[in-house]
Amino acid sequence: MANDAFAVSDARPSAVSNGALADPFSPPADSSLWRKNFLLGAATASYQIEGAVNEDGRLPSIWDTFSAKPGKVLAGDTGAVACDHYHRWEADIELLASLGLEGYRLSIAWPRVMDAAGLPNRKGLDFYKRLLNRLKEKGITTSVTLYHWDLPQHLEDRGGWLNRDTAYRFADYADLMSRELAGTVDAWATLNEPWCSAYLGYGNGHHAPGLADGRFATQAMHHLLLAHGLAIPVLRANDPASQKGIVANIGRGTANSDSAADQRAAHLFEVQHNAWILDPLLKGAYPQDLFELWPGTEPLVLDGDMQTISAPLDFLGINYYFRTNVASDGAHGFRDVPLEGVERTQMGWEVHPDGLRDLLIGFNRTYRNLPPIYITENGMASDDKVIDGHVDDAQRISFLKRHLAAVDQAIKAGVDIRGYFLWSLMDNFEWAFGYERRFGVVHVDYSTQKRTVKRSAELVAKFLKERKAQA
């Protein structure tokens, strides 16, 4: 199926023969994206943009600790200043609104809003209240993620997500935030990408807190999902008008050959990347194939845990970036086999929009109780430069139009998808890759903090204006 829902040129619009301007970013008339109730927004995360890590009572997070360790983050970068959003939030919201974006997904920094005793930090809370109230004044739909990886360091010192108690401390945090911010949040997401928190943080050490043990990963995941399950009824009680859900990053795994062993390897890849999270949430059980892949790593599960974890969701957030081609490792697992001659991003990730479509359609078949879906992150990194005051990010434009086409195809195949958030509103701290990798539709000069709208953002804004003008 052709990915042609957007017709995009790689350059600025130029005059065509009839004197009109070529339309560089417009879906065909039958595209689902013309629906006015299909939300189009942008996303960010607290540690990646806020900076001000030592201001107004904010406590250290695991990412402050991790990024301060030599060799953990590219070029020794940290989130200490980032995009200075903590001080520039008003201008950033004006920028968001000027682009016509209808939704904004942000995360709250847990270490900014509670002290080590669990008491509220009023200065931190006031920051988010001002931010959310301004967004509502602008008519922008607010989607708030409670945990986008910045665990308070004092909780990590007690075991972090390996300690079951952290799940209960998360429920306390969710209780405070939903009481304080009730009425300003349209959608609450408990966690962002628990796969990354558990596997990259505790399984291979690539992310904070930097531990590397397979059993740690599965136990951390269980406590993360338990934290989610404990928080859902709290959010429902405190802010009943809002939507409640969770955000999962998904990965497409394809087999390097038609052999049974390689097909099994691709299946196991998707088990560990997708079913590890979605099965507990939507089926109330871990996939047993996971422990074929990682034998001896079964987490400690107490009576009632899975019922708590599988509490009904109002929505499921989906983050998608690339696919992974795999072959059998000759044992019980898989190994990556990178394809040659394919398009890749600055991250080295393959551009594969069909993977998003195929996964969404597959989930709709696998999970009878699949809730409505929002694509909560999708985007790409490129080495963008400001030239004569402009950023022509041609690859990103092409990337976005093809992935939005894949979303449209999934909707037409029966998947209930209600919105799409660009990752990211602006260039930011890209975790272990520091500031080298630029994911934003707005360029940030980190030396001056000057924001420059990229061509991709201009085209999205143009489409939104056209859609709004429709009768």
Secondary structure, DSSP 8 states (H G I E B T S, - for coil): ----SSB--SSS--B-TTSSB--SSB--TT-GGG-TTSEEEEE--HHHH---TTSTT---BHHHHHHTSTTSSGGG--SSSTT-HHHHHHHHHHHHHHTT--EEEEE--HHHHB-TTS-B-HHHHHHHHHHHHHHHHTT-EEEEEEESS--BHHHHTTTGGGSTHHHHHHHHHHHHHHHHSTTS-SEEEEEE-HHIIIIIIIIS-SSTT----HHHHHHHHHHHHHHHHHHHHHHHHH-TTSEEEEEEEEEEEEESSSSHHHHHHHHHHHIIIIIHHHHHHHHSS--THHHHHSTT------TTHHHHHT---SEEEEEEEEEEEEEE-SSSSEEE---SS--B-TTS-B--HHHHHHHHHHHHHH-TT---EEEEEE--------BTTB---HHHHHHHHHHHHHHHHHHHTT--EEEEEEE-SS----GGGTTTS---SEEEETTTTEEEE-HHHHHHHHHHHHHHH--
